[in-house]
Amino acid sequence: MEKLVIKIGADKRKELKDVFDNPKKYSYSNTHTLFLDTGEDLYRLLSPQRLELLRRLIKYQSEKKTVGELARELGRKQEAISRDASFLAMHKMIKKIKKKREVYLKPMFKSLEIKFASA
């Protein structure tokens, strides 16, 4: 997938109906859209630490980084990076690749876009 779009406060039903009624109007190929109700939902899903980990993986996706290397670079404990990586992998935002004793992390998307609905 190319892009993950997170929409906060958007009217899911209205938007999905519009997509089905006017498919040519939208270019959602290679895009995954996640609808959240509130900013608090976003915070539970992507805490500042998880967001920074995901941002770094997306920005430097051509570089192979192990959990340990990322922990050193981000100034965090390896266990914390591993826990956040498992959470992000469970939500299909990253992929964990095990090679022998090392665990590499790979983003599932090339970009992340967060949109707040207008009132």
N, C-alpha and C positions, 0 to 999 in steps of 0.2 A: 504494500500500500504506500502511496505517496504521502498522504496527509491525514492527520487526525484533527477533526474540528470538534471542539467542545462548545456547545451552546448553553448558556445559562439563562434561565427565565424565559426561554422561547416557548411558544405555543406549539407543542409537538404535533398534536392532531391536525391543526391548521396547516402547518408546514408540510407534513407528510401527505395530506390530501392535495395540497398544491403541487407537490412533486409528481404524484400519480396523475393528476389532471393535466399537468403541463410538463411532461418529461423533457421536452426539448429546451425548456427555459433554464434547466439546471444542468450543470456539468459536474456530477458527483462521481465520475469514474475515478477509480483509485483513491477514493476518499471515504473515510469512515467517520460518521457523525455520532457524537455522544451527547444526549440531552440531559442536562442537570437542572433541578428546580431552583437551587439557590447557590450563592457563593460559598456557604458552609459545606454544601455537598462537594464543591470543587476542592475545598481545603481538606476534607476527609480523604478524598481520592488522591490529590496531589499536594501533600504538605510541602512547605518550602524546600525541605531536604530532598524529597522525591522529585519535585519539579526541577531542582538543580541537577540531580542525577540524570533525569531524562533529557534535559537541555544539553548537558555535556555529551551524552551518548549520541544525540541527533547531530550536534554541531561537529563532532569529531568521529562520525560513523565509519570513516575509512580506516581509522586506527583501531587495532584490536587491543582491548583493555581487559585485564582481569579484575575481579572484585577487589583484590588486594591493591592493585595499582590505582584504581579509582578511589579507594579509601585513603591512600596516601595523598593523592592529588586534591581531594576534597577536604582533607583534614578531619576525617571521621573514622570511627572504628570499623574494622572489616565486618564485624557481626552486624552493625547497623546497615551498612551497604548491602550485605547479603539479605537481610530482612526486607529492606525496601525493594531490592531486586526481585525477590520472590513475590511480593505484593504486586509490583508492576507486571511481572510475568503472568500472574494469575488473572490480571485484567487485560491481558493481550496487548500491552503497550511495549514490552520488550521481550526478547527471547534469551534464555540462558543456554549457552553452548558449553558442554563439558568435554574437555580434552585432557585425558589422564587425570591429574589431580587439580588442574586449573579450571576455573569457571569464567568464561568470557560472556560479556553482555552485548547484545545487539538490539538497537531500536527497531520496532516493527514499522515505523513511519519515518519519512524523510523530513517532515515538518509537523509542527503543532500550532494550531490556531485556536485561540480562546475568544469567544464572542459573547458579549452581554447583550441581552435583548433590550431594545428601547421601550420605554414605558408607553 
